[in-house]
Amino acid sequence: MAKKIMVTYSIVTSESAADGDYADNGFIDVPTGAHRSIRHDLAWKKARGQSVRSVEQAAEFILEHGTPEPSSSSYHHGIWYSVPYRDDGDESEERAFHPEGFSLSEERRLFDLLTR
């Protein structure tokens, strides 16, 4: 399996926050930048991630988007990384980066690189 980073997004508005929900969420098709909504577009299953060749290249791609926050304070298989992407007062967007195709030792190395 090829190594890649899948990117998801979550958008919160003041209305959705009042309901304790997202206004929208889904995957981002990295090559085109298109948002593939889980709620409104069955094509979200076709979203493509960012192909990478190494752990270092994966870390660089994630760090290009800001300072990542791991989904857990300690490493475990399947950990992912979130980054606040945009906040204009009325609407905020967070993006999350999900490693796929990495061995356990590569996932651990990525965690170490992103949390030092």
Buried (B, 14 or more C-beta within 10 A) or exposed (E): EEBBBBBBBBBBBEEBEEEEEBBBBBBBBBEEEBBBBBEEBEEBEEBBBBBBEEBEBBBEBBBEBEEBBBEEEEBEEEBBBBBEBEEEEEBBBBBBBBBEBBEEEBBBBBBEBBBE
